[in-house]
Structure formats: C-alpha cells, structure tokens
Amino acid sequence: MKIDLVRIWASPSTLHLRLVYGPDDGKWVKSQEVHVPWATLPKSARLMLAQAVDDERDEERTLPLF
C-alpha cells in the first residue's frame, strides 16, 4: 500500500491532513481527510509543527523576487 500526504493545513483548534492512498500497483486511489484536534497532540508535536511553519515563513522571505 502507498500513502501520500498531499495537503496539510490548520485551523485554530485542528490539524487537517489530506491523504491519498492505494495499492503499490496504482490500480485504484482513494482520498481521505484526517482531522486531529490540537489538544490531542503531544506538546512536542505541536512545537515541531510550529517550528516547521516558522522555517517555511523564513524561507519564503529569503526567496528572490524574480
């Protein structure tokens, strides 16, 4: 089975994930959204996600304009 994370986003109370999955041979594919309340995530996971967002913002600021 192959599972790909194709989208990740957040609301104030929930982490949202969109997964696409199917057999390795690709005969079929399904999509599923998973919604995880922030309160259920361990503090270490919340801190790691916050750091990833900060890193992405820093990277966007350093990209060339042209």
Secondary structure, DSSP 8 states (H G I E B T S, - for coil): -EEEEEEEEE-SSEEEEEEEEE-TT-S--EEEEEEEEGGGS-HHHHHHHHHHHHHHHHHHHHS---
